[in-house]
Amino acid sequence: MPVFEKRMFPGGIHPREGANGKVVNGQNPIRSLDAPPRVIIPLQQHIGAPAKALVAPGDHVRIGQKIGEAGGFVSAPVHASVSGTVRAVQDAMLANGTMVPAVLIDNDYQEEWVELHPSDHPETLSAQELQQIVREAGIVGLGGATFPTAVKLSPSGGKKIEKLVLNGAECEPYLTADHRLMLEKATDIIDGVRLMMLALEVDEALIGIENNKPDAIDLLTAAAKNVDGVRVVGLPVRYPQGGEKQLVYALTRRQVPNGGLPLDVGVVVCNVGTVYAIDRAIREGRPLIDRITTVGGLVNNPGNFLVRIGTPIDHLIEACGGFQPHIRQFIYGGPMMGMAIARLDIPVTKGCSGLVALGEEAMEPKESPCIKCGACREACPMKLFPSRIDAFTRHDRLEDAEKIGVMNCIECGCCSFVCPAKRSLTQSMRTAKNGIQRKRRREAARKAQEEARLAQEAAAKQAAEETGKETV
């Protein structure tokens, strides 16, 4: 088994595995979830500009039909996940509490697809043609970041891509969707890797998988045996191994600069689920209309489900037999980086890797004063000083928090996890980042207004001068 035991990133933690359902749920095969009576498909399921609606109430749509056009270069189209009638185009709530435009479709259960255009010989296509297929399929990062994949495949600024890194770490507790996908679709994933290498025009791909998934390592290693340039690497179990910067460092020893991207060191990172979606888009012509999602924790029948995009969460929970008693918190995503939600009509989106029902372990303990032990600093994978940033944030000293690097925080939750005083360190980091971003937006708006005012004054002055010349 290939292992890079010494290739670790700084900091990180190792949450318990046996008690969090990861071991058990990893043995549950992927189940296809029946489509719901109505889907809610947000037009903002990705980082970047929201998509623009292409349909109106009363329109009939088919599965795979584009219902939202990308709103810019950093954007992605969205597609119908059921056939039926558009009920409405209206605002809907996402897991983070924001309201965004969404297309509501009543399912007619006819399963009528648009005509698909698979590529029988993708090896004959140019890199640009492959990139366009990925763009039109609406594929984004399925690990949770939801960055439009086509943008990664077509870097600007003359930057040279040298390596492709595949994220198969799935380091969050409870989540097993990627693990099951690697076990059940290993050949398709490797084929997707090969197609991505063609689209990126690179000769090397590294697939990083934590060594608590030896079965996935073995299957992908066997599937990649005859594919030149593809190597599967077993990694030590360490959260947040799946973070882009941490994974790039562990596999290549290249350090992504603060404020930078893997592209800055010649690397493109993709999740294994994203690569599988790319393979389906190119080989079958299928746009991204479903994804694998784990449901774990205090539900009666946990598992890994193939879910249509836009499926309301309550439909998924019903398929799991409902909640067990004593649930205290319901998480959209993983327990470390996910968001607690209080309603079940929120839809599954492209970035929803899991849903976790937690009990007493989710209850926030009472904070006590910082004892200056340094545990948070030691655990931080970005080498920040969370307790000091926390103090600055609580005293509204956001400029000082910015100076010591709060904007580099990846909000992984390691600092809060290890803090013996149970300080809400991650929340303080998030609060500081949001405050700094709001300040930047206000300053940008003021600057734009000032520039507009100066431009108007200059235009008025020029008009007055020209009027004076005509009078003379």
Secondary structure, DSSP 8 states (H G I E B T S, - for coil): --B-TT---SS-B---STTTTHHHHTTS-EEE----SEEEEES--SSSS--EE---TT-EE-BT-EEEE--SSS---EE-SS-EEEEEEEEEE-TTS-EEEEEEEEE-S---B------S-GGGS-HHHHHHHHHHTT-B-TTTT--BHHHHHS--TT----EEEEE----SSS--HHHHHHHHSHHHHHHHHHHHHHHHT-S-EEEEEETT-HHHHHHHHHHTTTSTTEEEEEE---BTTTSHHHHHHHHH-----TT--GGGGTEEEEEHHHHHHHHHHHHH---S-EEEEEEEESBSS-EEEEEETT-BHHHHHHHTT-B-TT--EEEES-TTT-EEES-S--B--TT--EEEEE-GGGS-----------HHHHH-TT---HHHHHHHHHTT-HHHHHHTTGGG-----HHHHH-TT---HHHHHHHHHHHHHHHHHHHHHHHHHHHHHHHHHHHHHHHHHHHHHHH-
